[in-house]
Every structure is written in C-alpha cells, then in structure tokens.
Amino acid sequence: MNTKLTLRLDDELIREAKEYSHETGKSVSRLVGDYFALIAARRTRREPRLSPRVRALAGALKGAKVTEADYLRHLEQKYR
C-alpha cells in the first residue's frame, strides 16, 4: 500500500533531487523510498539489542588475559 508523505526541504536540495531524479530515470518518490529501504535494511543487519543485564556486563573482561584454554579448564571443573 502506498501512503502519501509530505516533506519540507530546502529549495536547493529539492532542485538537486529533481535533477538527480531526471538523470537516473527514477522519480523523487522512488529515490526517497529507496533511501528509506536502505535505512530499514541497515537496521535489520545490526546486532540484536542487548538486555540491560548483558549490556551491564559488556567490557567486564576488557584487558583480561583469559584464553580459550582457561575457559575449557573452567568448564571441565564446573561439570565434573
């Protein structure tokens, strides 16, 4: 479904957009729609939002010298 959207933009920006629209053969509406689609695509590629608890832990081990071997030893001790 298409919905009408009114934008208030600088006259020079509108002129440039119409010129680019003519050069590319795309309507200004299509250019704006393509840009909005690009924004939506970037948002969906981002990492999922972290819960407050996980966000609070972010960086807690920064600078720590923990290796994968250390983690494996921890798991072995934990699940004996």
PyMOL Python script that loads the backbone (N, CA, C, O; Angstrom):
from pymol import cmd

cmd.read_pdbstr("""\
ATOM      1  N   MET A   1       0.846  -1.174   0.000  1.00  0.00           N
ATOM      2  CA  MET A   1       0.000   0.000   0.000  1.00  0.00           C
ATOM      3  C   MET A   1       0.891   1.237   0.000  1.00  0.00           C
ATOM      4  O   MET A   1       1.837   1.314   0.783  1.00  0.00           O
ATOM      5  N   ASN A   2       0.611   2.173  -0.839  1.00  0.00           N
ATOM      6  CA  ASN A   2       1.344   3.432  -0.903  1.00  0.00           C
ATOM      7  C   ASN A   2       0.623   4.482  -0.087  1.00  0.00           C
ATOM      8  O   ASN A   2      -0.601   4.598  -0.149  1.00  0.00           O
ATOM      9  N   THR A   3       1.385   5.248   0.678  1.00  0.00           N
ATOM     10  CA  THR A   3       0.842   6.314   1.508  1.00  0.00           C
ATOM     11  C   THR A   3       1.560   7.604   1.167  1.00  0.00           C
ATOM     12  O   THR A   3       2.770   7.618   0.944  1.00  0.00           O
ATOM     13  N   LYS A   4       0.804   8.684   1.128  1.00  0.00           N
ATOM     14  CA  LYS A   4       1.375   9.989   0.814  1.00  0.00           C
ATOM     15  C   LYS A   4       2.176  10.497   2.003  1.00  0.00           C
ATOM     16  O   LYS A   4       1.754  10.360   3.151  1.00  0.00           O
ATOM     17  N   LEU A   5       3.348  11.092   1.718  1.00  0.00           N
ATOM     18  CA  LEU A   5       4.212  11.653   2.740  1.00  0.00           C
ATOM     19  C   LEU A   5       4.629  13.043   2.290  1.00  0.00           C
ATOM     20  O   LEU A   5       5.105  13.216   1.168  1.00  0.00           O
ATOM     21  N   THR A   6       4.455  14.022   3.144  1.00  0.00           N
ATOM     22  CA  THR A   6       4.849  15.388   2.825  1.00  0.00           C
ATOM     23  C   THR A   6       6.167  15.692   3.520  1.00  0.00           C
ATOM     24  O   THR A   6       6.309  15.490   4.726  1.00  0.00           O
ATOM     25  N   LEU A   7       7.129  16.181   2.745  1.00  0.00           N
ATOM     26  CA  LEU A   7       8.430  16.543   3.290  1.00  0.00           C
ATOM     27  C   LEU A   7       8.668  18.033   3.081  1.00  0.00           C
ATOM     28  O   LEU A   7       8.303  18.585   2.044  1.00  0.00           O
ATOM     29  N   ARG A   8       9.268  18.669   4.046  1.00  0.00           N
ATOM     30  CA  ARG A   8       9.648  20.071   3.912  1.00  0.00           C
ATOM     31  C   ARG A   8      11.170  20.114   3.838  1.00  0.00           C
ATOM     32  O   ARG A   8      11.865  19.797   4.803  1.00  0.00           O
ATOM     33  N   LEU A   9      11.672  20.514   2.670  1.00  0.00           N
ATOM     34  CA  LEU A   9      13.102  20.518   2.429  1.00  0.00           C
ATOM     35  C   LEU A   9      13.538  21.844   1.831  1.00  0.00           C
ATOM     36  O   LEU A   9      12.729  22.600   1.293  1.00  0.00           O
ATOM     37  N   ASP A  10      14.824  22.108   1.935  1.00  0.00           N
ATOM     38  CA  ASP A  10      15.423  23.287   1.350  1.00  0.00           C
ATOM     39  C   ASP A  10      15.214  23.280  -0.165  1.00  0.00           C
ATOM     40  O   ASP A  10      15.316  22.231  -0.801  1.00  0.00           O
ATOM     41  N   ASP A  11      14.919  24.454  -0.745  1.00  0.00           N
ATOM     42  CA  ASP A  11      14.665  24.559  -2.180  1.00  0.00           C
ATOM     43  C   ASP A  11      15.820  24.006  -3.021  1.00  0.00           C
ATOM     44  O   ASP A  11      15.598  23.322  -4.020  1.00  0.00           O
ATOM     45  N   GLU A  12      17.039  24.307  -2.611  1.00  0.00           N
ATOM     46  CA  GLU A  12      18.220  23.831  -3.353  1.00  0.00           C
ATOM     47  C   GLU A  12      18.311  22.306  -3.311  1.00  0.00           C
ATOM     48  O   GLU A  12      18.654  21.675  -4.311  1.00  0.00           O
ATOM     49  N   LEU A  13      18.012  21.728  -2.178  1.00  0.00           N
ATOM     50  CA  LEU A  13      18.037  20.274  -2.050  1.00  0.00           C
ATOM     51  C   LEU A  13      16.982  19.637  -2.955  1.00  0.00           C
ATOM     52  O   LEU A  13      17.236  18.612  -3.587  1.00  0.00           O
ATOM     53  N   ILE A  14      15.818  20.241  -3.011  1.00  0.00           N
ATOM     54  CA  ILE A  14      14.760  19.735  -3.890  1.00  0.00           C
ATOM     55  C   ILE A  14      15.191  19.829  -5.353  1.00  0.00           C
ATOM     56  O   ILE A  14      14.969  18.903  -6.134  1.00  0.00           O
ATOM     57  N   ARG A  15      15.804  20.944  -5.715  1.00  0.00           N
ATOM     58  CA  ARG A  15      16.273  21.114  -7.087  1.00  0.00           C
ATOM     59  C   ARG A  15      17.302  20.040  -7.441  1.00  0.00           C
ATOM     60  O   ARG A  15      17.237  19.440  -8.514  1.00  0.00           O
ATOM     61  N   GLU A  16      18.249  19.801  -6.536  1.00  0.00           N
ATOM     62  CA  GLU A  16      19.267  18.776  -6.759  1.00  0.00           C
ATOM     63  C   GLU A  16      18.631  17.387  -6.867  1.00  0.00           C
ATOM     64  O   GLU A  16      19.018  16.581  -7.713  1.00  0.00           O
ATOM     65  N   ALA A  17      17.666  17.123  -6.012  1.00  0.00           N
ATOM     66  CA  ALA A  17      16.998  15.820  -6.037  1.00  0.00           C
ATOM     67  C   ALA A  17      16.250  15.614  -7.360  1.00  0.00           C
ATOM     68  O   ALA A  17      16.290  14.524  -7.932  1.00  0.00           O
ATOM     69  N   LYS A  18      15.575  16.651  -7.840  1.00  0.00           N
ATOM     70  CA  LYS A  18      14.856  16.540  -9.113  1.00  0.00           C
ATOM     71  C   LYS A  18      15.824  16.358 -10.276  1.00  0.00           C
ATOM     72  O   LYS A  18      15.542  15.609 -11.212  1.00  0.00           O
ATOM     73  N   GLU A  19      16.961  17.041 -10.218  1.00  0.00           N
ATOM     74  CA  GLU A  19      17.965  16.894 -11.264  1.00  0.00           C
ATOM     75  C   GLU A  19      18.511  15.464 -11.276  1.00  0.00           C
ATOM     76  O   GLU A  19      18.631  14.841 -12.331  1.00  0.00           O
ATOM     77  N   TYR A  20      18.837  14.959 -10.092  1.00  0.00           N
ATOM     78  CA  TYR A  20      19.337  13.583  -9.979  1.00  0.00           C
ATOM     79  C   TYR A  20      18.258  12.596 -10.427  1.00  0.00           C
ATOM     80  O   TYR A  20      18.556  11.593 -11.075  1.00  0.00           O
ATOM     81  N   SER A  21      17.028  12.884 -10.083  1.00  0.00           N
ATOM     82  CA  SER A  21      15.902  12.047 -10.483  1.00  0.00           C
ATOM     83  C   SER A  21      15.816  11.955 -12.006  1.00  0.00           C
ATOM     84  O   SER A  21      15.625  10.875 -12.564  1.00  0.00           O
ATOM     85  N   HIS A  22      15.956  13.077 -12.651  1.00  0.00           N
ATOM     86  CA  HIS A  22      15.910  13.116 -14.115  1.00  0.00           C
ATOM     87  C   HIS A  22      17.084  12.336 -14.716  1.00  0.00           C
ATOM     88  O   HIS A  22      16.908  11.588 -15.678  1.00  0.00           O
ATOM     89  N   GLU A  23      18.275  12.511 -14.150  1.00  0.00           N
ATOM     90  CA  GLU A  23      19.472  11.829 -14.658  1.00  0.00           C
ATOM     91  C   GLU A  23      19.381  10.313 -14.518  1.00  0.00           C
ATOM     92  O   GLU A  23      19.842   9.576 -15.389  1.00  0.00           O
ATOM     93  N   THR A  24      18.792   9.858 -13.436  1.00  0.00           N
ATOM     94  CA  THR A  24      18.740   8.417 -13.167  1.00  0.00           C
ATOM     95  C   THR A  24      17.473   7.754 -13.687  1.00  0.00           C
ATOM     96  O   THR A  24      17.392   6.528 -13.757  1.00  0.00           O
ATOM     97  N   GLY A  25      16.484   8.567 -14.050  1.00  0.00           N
ATOM     98  CA  GLY A  25      15.229   7.997 -14.536  1.00  0.00           C
ATOM     99  C   GLY A  25      14.339   7.462 -13.423  1.00  0.00           C
ATOM    100  O   GLY A  25      13.391   6.719 -13.677  1.00  0.00           O
ATOM    101  N   LYS A  26      14.647   7.842 -12.196  1.00  0.00           N
ATOM    102  CA  LYS A  26      13.817   7.435 -11.057  1.00  0.00           C
ATOM    103  C   LYS A  26      13.077   8.658 -10.536  1.00  0.00           C
ATOM    104  O   LYS A  26      13.610   9.767 -10.546  1.00  0.00           O
ATOM    105  N   SER A  27      11.849   8.448 -10.083  1.00  0.00           N
ATOM    106  CA  SER A  27      11.099   9.559  -9.508  1.00  0.00           C
ATOM    107  C   SER A  27      11.706   9.935  -8.161  1.00  0.00           C
ATOM    108  O   SER A  27      12.406   9.138  -7.536  1.00  0.00           O
ATOM    109  N   VAL A  28      11.428  11.155  -7.730  1.00  0.00           N
ATOM    110  CA  VAL A  28      11.900  11.587  -6.420  1.00  0.00           C
ATOM    111  C   VAL A  28      11.294  10.695  -5.333  1.00  0.00           C
ATOM    112  O   VAL A  28      11.965  10.362  -4.356  1.00  0.00           O
ATOM    113  N   SER A  29      10.049  10.315  -5.502  1.00  0.00           N
ATOM    114  CA  SER A  29       9.415   9.408  -4.538  1.00  0.00           C
ATOM    115  C   SER A  29      10.174   8.085  -4.469  1.00  0.00           C
ATOM    116  O   SER A  29      10.380   7.536  -3.387  1.00  0.00           O
ATOM    117  N   ARG A  30      10.583   7.583  -5.616  1.00  0.00           N
ATOM    118  CA  ARG A  30      11.332   6.321  -5.653  1.00  0.00           C
ATOM    119  C   ARG A  30      12.692   6.482  -4.978  1.00  0.00           C
ATOM    120  O   ARG A  30      13.136   5.586  -4.261  1.00  0.00           O
ATOM    121  N   LEU A  31      13.354   7.618  -5.200  1.00  0.00           N
ATOM    122  CA  LEU A  31      14.639   7.869  -4.549  1.00  0.00           C
ATOM    123  C   LEU A  31      14.488   7.894  -3.030  1.00  0.00           C
ATOM    124  O   LEU A  31      15.288   7.295  -2.310  1.00  0.00           O
ATOM    125  N   VAL A  32      13.468   8.584  -2.551  1.00  0.00           N
ATOM    126  CA  VAL A  32      13.218   8.649  -1.110  1.00  0.00           C
ATOM    127  C   VAL A  32      12.875   7.263  -0.584  1.00  0.00           C
ATOM    128  O   VAL A  32      13.373   6.855   0.465  1.00  0.00           O
ATOM    129  N   GLY A  33      12.030   6.538  -1.305  1.00  0.00           N
ATOM    130  CA  GLY A  33      11.669   5.182  -0.901  1.00  0.00           C
ATOM    131  C   GLY A  33      12.876   4.259  -0.853  1.00  0.00           C
ATOM    132  O   GLY A  33      13.002   3.448   0.064  1.00  0.00           O
ATOM    133  N   ASP A  34      13.766   4.378  -1.837  1.00  0.00           N
ATOM    134  CA  ASP A  34      14.981   3.571  -1.844  1.00  0.00           C
ATOM    135  C   ASP A  34      15.859   3.893  -0.636  1.00  0.00           C
ATOM    136  O   ASP A  34      16.452   2.999  -0.033  1.00  0.00           O
ATOM    137  N   TYR A  35      15.935   5.173  -0.292  1.00  0.00           N
ATOM    138  CA  TYR A  35      16.735   5.561   0.865  1.00  0.00           C
ATOM    139  C   TYR A  35      16.133   5.000   2.161  1.00  0.00           C
ATOM    140  O   TYR A  35      16.856   4.495   3.020  1.00  0.00           O
ATOM    141  N   PHE A  36      14.820   5.093   2.290  1.00  0.00           N
ATOM    142  CA  PHE A  36      14.167   4.539   3.476  1.00  0.00           C
ATOM    143  C   PHE A  36      14.375   3.027   3.556  1.00  0.00           C
ATOM    144  O   PHE A  36      14.570   2.484   4.643  1.00  0.00           O
ATOM    145  N   ALA A  37      14.333   2.347   2.413  1.00  0.00           N
ATOM    146  CA  ALA A  37      14.570   0.901   2.386  1.00  0.00           C
ATOM    147  C   ALA A  37      16.001   0.587   2.818  1.00  0.00           C
ATOM    148  O   ALA A  37      16.239  -0.406   3.504  1.00  0.00           O
ATOM    149  N   LEU A  38      16.946   1.427   2.420  1.00  0.00           N
ATOM    150  CA  LEU A  38      18.340   1.252   2.822  1.00  0.00           C
ATOM    151  C   LEU A  38      18.478   1.385   4.336  1.00  0.00           C
ATOM    152  O   LEU A  38      19.198   0.613   4.969  1.00  0.00           O
ATOM    153  N   ILE A  39      17.791   2.358   4.907  1.00  0.00           N
ATOM    154  CA  ILE A  39      17.816   2.538   6.369  1.00  0.00           C
ATOM    155  C   ILE A  39      17.252   1.295   7.052  1.00  0.00           C
ATOM    156  O   ILE A  39      17.832   0.793   8.015  1.00  0.00           O
ATOM    157  N   ALA A  40      16.125   0.802   6.552  1.00  0.00           N
ATOM    158  CA  ALA A  40      15.495  -0.378   7.148  1.00  0.00           C
ATOM    159  C   ALA A  40      16.411  -1.594   7.046  1.00  0.00           C
ATOM    160  O   ALA A  40      16.503  -2.381   7.988  1.00  0.00           O
ATOM    161  N   ALA A  41      17.086  -1.751   5.915  1.00  0.00           N
ATOM    162  CA  ALA A  41      17.987  -2.893   5.728  1.00  0.00           C
ATOM    163  C   ALA A  41      19.161  -2.818   6.692  1.00  0.00           C
ATOM    164  O   ALA A  41      19.579  -3.840   7.236  1.00  0.00           O
ATOM    165  N   ARG A  42      19.695  -1.628   6.910  1.00  0.00           N
ATOM    166  CA  ARG A  42      20.821  -1.476   7.841  1.00  0.00           C
ATOM    167  C   ARG A  42      20.389  -1.804   9.263  1.00  0.00           C
ATOM    168  O   ARG A  42      21.159  -2.379  10.032  1.00  0.00           O
ATOM    169  N   ARG A  43      19.166  -1.442   9.610  1.00  0.00           N
ATOM    170  CA  ARG A  43      18.687  -1.712  10.967  1.00  0.00           C
ATOM    171  C   ARG A  43      18.519  -3.204  11.205  1.00  0.00           C
ATOM    172  O   ARG A  43      18.780  -3.687  12.307  1.00  0.00           O
ATOM    173  N   THR A  44      18.086  -3.939  10.187  1.00  0.00           N
ATOM    174  CA  THR A  44      17.869  -5.371  10.371  1.00  0.00           C
ATOM    175  C   THR A  44      19.177  -6.140  10.400  1.00  0.00           C
ATOM    176  O   THR A  44      19.215  -7.252  10.928  1.00  0.00           O
ATOM    177  N   ARG A  45      20.268  -5.577   9.842  1.00  0.00           N
ATOM    178  CA  ARG A  45      21.563  -6.254   9.859  1.00  0.00           C
ATOM    179  C   ARG A  45      22.301  -6.042  11.174  1.00  0.00           C
ATOM    180  O   ARG A  45      23.259  -6.758  11.464  1.00  0.00           O
ATOM    181  N   ARG A  46      21.883  -5.099  11.950  1.00  0.00           N
ATOM    182  CA  ARG A  46      22.571  -4.813  13.208  1.00  0.00           C
ATOM    183  C   ARG A  46      22.431  -5.977  14.174  1.00  0.00           C
ATOM    184  O   ARG A  46      21.556  -6.833  14.050  1.00  0.00           O
ATOM    185  N   GLU A  47      23.325  -5.964  15.125  1.00  0.00           N
ATOM    186  CA  GLU A  47      23.264  -6.961  16.188  1.00  0.00           C
ATOM    187  C   GLU A  47      21.946  -6.785  16.950  1.00  0.00           C
ATOM    188  O   GLU A  47      21.436  -5.671  17.073  1.00  0.00           O
ATOM    189  N   PRO A  48      21.410  -7.877  17.452  1.00  0.00           N
ATOM    190  CA  PRO A  48      20.186  -7.738  18.250  1.00  0.00           C
ATOM    191  C   PRO A  48      20.454  -6.888  19.488  1.00  0.00           C
ATOM    192  O   PRO A  48      21.571  -6.856  20.003  1.00  0.00           O
ATOM    193  N   ARG A  49      19.440  -6.217  19.945  1.00  0.00           N
ATOM    194  CA  ARG A  49      19.592  -5.371  21.126  1.00  0.00           C
ATOM    195  C   ARG A  49      19.874  -6.240  22.343  1.00  0.00           C
ATOM    196  O   ARG A  49      19.296  -7.313  22.516  1.00  0.00           O
ATOM    197  N   LEU A  50      20.764  -5.754  23.166  1.00  0.00           N
ATOM    198  CA  LEU A  50      21.146  -6.490  24.357  1.00  0.00           C
ATOM    199  C   LEU A  50      20.241  -6.123  25.520  1.00  0.00           C
ATOM    200  O   LEU A  50      19.772  -4.991  25.638  1.00  0.00           O
ATOM    201  N   SER A  51      20.010  -7.105  26.371  1.00  0.00           N
ATOM    202  CA  SER A  51      19.219  -6.834  27.572  1.00  0.00           C
ATOM    203  C   SER A  51      20.047  -5.954  28.507  1.00  0.00           C
ATOM    204  O   SER A  51      21.273  -5.917  28.395  1.00  0.00           O
ATOM    205  N   PRO A  52      19.395  -5.253  29.418  1.00  0.00           N
ATOM    206  CA  PRO A  52      20.140  -4.397  30.353  1.00  0.00           C
ATOM    207  C   PRO A  52      21.201  -5.168  31.136  1.00  0.00           C
ATOM    208  O   PRO A  52      22.277  -4.633  31.401  1.00  0.00           O
ATOM    209  N   ARG A  53      20.917  -6.405  31.505  1.00  0.00           N
ATOM    210  CA  ARG A  53      21.870  -7.207  32.276  1.00  0.00           C
ATOM    211  C   ARG A  53      23.119  -7.495  31.449  1.00  0.00           C
ATOM    212  O   ARG A  53      24.240  -7.346  31.935  1.00  0.00           O
ATOM    213  N   VAL A  54      22.921  -7.906  30.205  1.00  0.00           N
ATOM    214  CA  VAL A  54      24.054  -8.208  29.330  1.00  0.00           C
ATOM    215  C   VAL A  54      24.823  -6.931  29.010  1.00  0.00           C
ATOM    216  O   VAL A  54      26.054  -6.936  28.995  1.00  0.00           O
ATOM    217  N   ARG A  55      24.114  -5.850  28.758  1.00  0.00           N
ATOM    218  CA  ARG A  55      24.759  -4.567  28.471  1.00  0.00           C
ATOM    219  C   ARG A  55      25.644  -4.131  29.647  1.00  0.00           C
ATOM    220  O   ARG A  55      26.713  -3.558  29.439  1.00  0.00           O
ATOM    221  N   ALA A  56      25.201  -4.401  30.874  1.00  0.00           N
ATOM    222  CA  ALA A  56      25.986  -4.044  32.053  1.00  0.00           C
ATOM    223  C   ALA A  56      27.274  -4.857  32.131  1.00  0.00           C
ATOM    224  O   ALA A  56      28.260  -4.390  32.701  1.00  0.00           O
ATOM    225  N   LEU A  57      27.283  -6.048  31.576  1.00  0.00           N
ATOM    226  CA  LEU A  57      28.469  -6.898  31.609  1.00  0.00           C
ATOM    227  C   LEU A  57      29.446  -6.609  30.468  1.00  0.00           C
ATOM    228  O   LEU A  57      30.601  -7.031  30.513  1.00  0.00           O
ATOM    229  N   ALA A  58      28.989  -5.906  29.471  1.00  0.00           N
ATOM    230  CA  ALA A  58      29.836  -5.626  28.312  1.00  0.00           C
ATOM    231  C   ALA A  58      31.106  -4.915  28.745  1.00  0.00           C
ATOM    232  O   ALA A  58      31.053  -3.893  29.429  1.00  0.00           O
ATOM    233  N   GLY A  59      32.244  -5.456  28.346  1.00  0.00           N
ATOM    234  CA  GLY A  59      33.537  -4.864  28.675  1.00  0.00           C
ATOM    235  C   GLY A  59      34.073  -5.264  30.030  1.00  0.00           C
ATOM    236  O   GLY A  59      35.135  -4.791  30.435  1.00  0.00           O
ATOM    237  N   ALA A  60      33.363  -6.129  30.746  1.00  0.00           N
ATOM    238  CA  ALA A  60      33.800  -6.525  32.091  1.00  0.00           C
ATOM    239  C   ALA A  60      35.152  -7.221  32.061  1.00  0.00           C
ATOM    240  O   ALA A  60      35.904  -7.124  33.030  1.00  0.00           O
ATOM    241  N   LEU A  61      35.480  -7.912  30.993  1.00  0.00           N
ATOM    242  CA  LEU A  61      36.752  -8.621  30.899  1.00  0.00           C
ATOM    243  C   LEU A  61      37.774  -7.889  30.040  1.00  0.00           C
ATOM    244  O   LEU A  61      38.794  -8.467  29.663  1.00  0.00           O
ATOM    245  N   LYS A  62      37.519  -6.649  29.734  1.00  0.00           N
ATOM    246  CA  LYS A  62      38.433  -5.893  28.890  1.00  0.00           C
ATOM    247  C   LYS A  62      39.816  -5.843  29.543  1.00  0.00           C
ATOM    248  O   LYS A  62      39.960  -5.460  30.704  1.00  0.00           O
ATOM    249  N   GLY A  63      40.810  -6.233  28.781  1.00  0.00           N
ATOM    250  CA  GLY A  63      42.173  -6.238  29.279  1.00  0.00           C
ATOM    251  C   GLY A  63      42.541  -7.509  30.023  1.00  0.00           C
ATOM    252  O   GLY A  63      43.704  -7.687  30.386  1.00  0.00           O
ATOM    253  N   ALA A  64      41.579  -8.400  30.261  1.00  0.00           N
ATOM    254  CA  ALA A  64      41.869  -9.659  30.952  1.00  0.00           C
ATOM    255  C   ALA A  64      42.644 -10.577  30.021  1.00  0.00           C
ATOM    256  O   ALA A  64      42.457 -10.549  28.805  1.00  0.00           O
ATOM    257  N   LYS A  65      43.500 -11.374  30.592  1.00  0.00           N
ATOM    258  CA  LYS A  65      44.311 -12.298  29.806  1.00  0.00           C
ATOM    259  C   LYS A  65      43.708 -13.702  29.891  1.00  0.00           C
ATOM    260  O   LYS A  65      44.381 -14.640  30.319  1.00  0.00           O
ATOM    261  N   VAL A  66      42.472 -13.848  29.495  1.00  0.00           N
ATOM    262  CA  VAL A  66      41.779 -15.129  29.540  1.00  0.00           C
ATOM    263  C   VAL A  66      41.864 -15.765  28.156  1.00  0.00           C
ATOM    264  O   VAL A  66      41.559 -15.128  27.147  1.00  0.00           O
ATOM    265  N   THR A  67      42.278 -17.015  28.124  1.00  0.00           N
ATOM    266  CA  THR A  67      42.401 -17.713  26.848  1.00  0.00           C
ATOM    267  C   THR A  67      41.285 -18.744  26.715  1.00  0.00           C
ATOM    268  O   THR A  67      40.539 -19.003  27.659  1.00  0.00           O
ATOM    269  N   GLU A  68      41.191 -19.316  25.540  1.00  0.00           N
ATOM    270  CA  GLU A  68      40.208 -20.375  25.319  1.00  0.00           C
ATOM    271  C   GLU A  68      40.526 -21.572  26.210  1.00  0.00           C
ATOM    272  O   GLU A  68      39.618 -22.233  26.713  1.00  0.00           O
ATOM    273  N   ALA A  69      41.798 -21.848  26.402  1.00  0.00           N
ATOM    274  CA  ALA A  69      42.204 -22.960  27.269  1.00  0.00           C
ATOM    275  C   ALA A  69      41.728 -22.718  28.706  1.00  0.00           C
ATOM    276  O   ALA A  69      41.278 -23.646  29.378  1.00  0.00           O
ATOM    277  N   ASP A  70      41.827 -21.478  29.171  1.00  0.00           N
ATOM    278  CA  ASP A  70      41.328 -21.143  30.514  1.00  0.00           C
ATOM    279  C   ASP A  70      39.837 -21.441  30.616  1.00  0.00           C
ATOM    280  O   ASP A  70      39.373 -21.996  31.612  1.00  0.00           O
ATOM    281  N   TYR A  71      39.108 -21.075  29.602  1.00  0.00           N
ATOM    282  CA  TYR A  71      37.667 -21.303  29.594  1.00  0.00           C
ATOM    283  C   TYR A  71      37.355 -22.792  29.589  1.00  0.00           C
ATOM    284  O   TYR A  71      36.451 -23.238  30.295  1.00  0.00           O
ATOM    285  N   LEU A  72      38.092 -23.560  28.803  1.00  0.00           N
ATOM    286  CA  LEU A  72      37.870 -25.010  28.758  1.00  0.00           C
ATOM    287  C   LEU A  72      38.165 -25.644  30.116  1.00  0.00           C
ATOM    288  O   LEU A  72      37.427 -26.525  30.557  1.00  0.00           O
ATOM    289  N   ARG A  73      39.244 -25.204  30.789  1.00  0.00           N
ATOM    290  CA  ARG A  73      39.543 -25.701  32.143  1.00  0.00           C
ATOM    291  C   ARG A  73      38.408 -25.368  33.102  1.00  0.00           C
ATOM    292  O   ARG A  73      38.019 -26.195  33.927  1.00  0.00           O
ATOM    293  N   HIS A  74      37.888 -24.175  32.992  1.00  0.00           N
ATOM    294  CA  HIS A  74      36.756 -23.760  33.834  1.00  0.00           C
ATOM    295  C   HIS A  74      35.567 -24.691  33.621  1.00  0.00           C
ATOM    296  O   HIS A  74      34.950 -25.146  34.584  1.00  0.00           O
ATOM    297  N   LEU A  75      35.246 -24.974  32.356  1.00  0.00           N
ATOM    298  CA  LEU A  75      34.114 -25.852  32.079  1.00  0.00           C
ATOM    299  C   LEU A  75      34.348 -27.268  32.578  1.00  0.00           C
ATOM    300  O   LEU A  75      33.425 -27.909  33.080  1.00  0.00           O
ATOM    301  N   GLU A  76      35.576 -27.763  32.446  1.00  0.00           N
ATOM    302  CA  GLU A  76      35.890 -29.099  32.940  1.00  0.00           C
ATOM    303  C   GLU A  76      35.693 -29.179  34.444  1.00  0.00           C
ATOM    304  O   GLU A  76      35.127 -30.153  34.941  1.00  0.00           O
ATOM    305  N   GLN A  77      36.149 -28.177  35.170  1.00  0.00           N
ATOM    306  CA  GLN A  77      35.977 -28.160  36.624  1.00  0.00           C
ATOM    307  C   GLN A  77      34.511 -28.006  37.005  1.00  0.00           C
ATOM    308  O   GLN A  77      34.041 -28.622  37.962  1.00  0.00           O
ATOM    309  N   LYS A  78      33.810 -27.198  36.267  1.00  0.00           N
ATOM    310  CA  LYS A  78      32.408 -26.923  36.582  1.00  0.00           C
ATOM    311  C   LYS A  78      31.543 -28.168  36.413  1.00  0.00           C
ATOM    312  O   LYS A  78      30.641 -28.409  37.215  1.00  0.00           O
ATOM    313  N   TYR A  79      31.806 -28.945  35.394  1.00  0.00           N
ATOM    314  CA  TYR A  79      30.938 -30.091  35.067  1.00  0.00           C
ATOM    315  C   TYR A  79      31.548 -31.436  35.429  1.00  0.00           C
ATOM    316  O   TYR A  79      31.232 -32.437  34.785  1.00  0.00           O
ATOM    317  N   ARG A  80      32.416 -31.494  36.443  1.00  0.00           N
ATOM    318  CA  ARG A  80      32.972 -32.768  36.915  1.00  0.00           C
ATOM    319  C   ARG A  80      31.925 -33.572  37.622  1.00  0.00           C
ATOM    320  O   ARG A  80      32.205 -34.676  38.089  1.00  0.00           O
TER     321      ARG A  80
END
""", "prot")
cmd.dss("prot")
cmd.show_as("cartoon", "prot")
cmd.util.cbc("prot")
cmd.orient("prot")
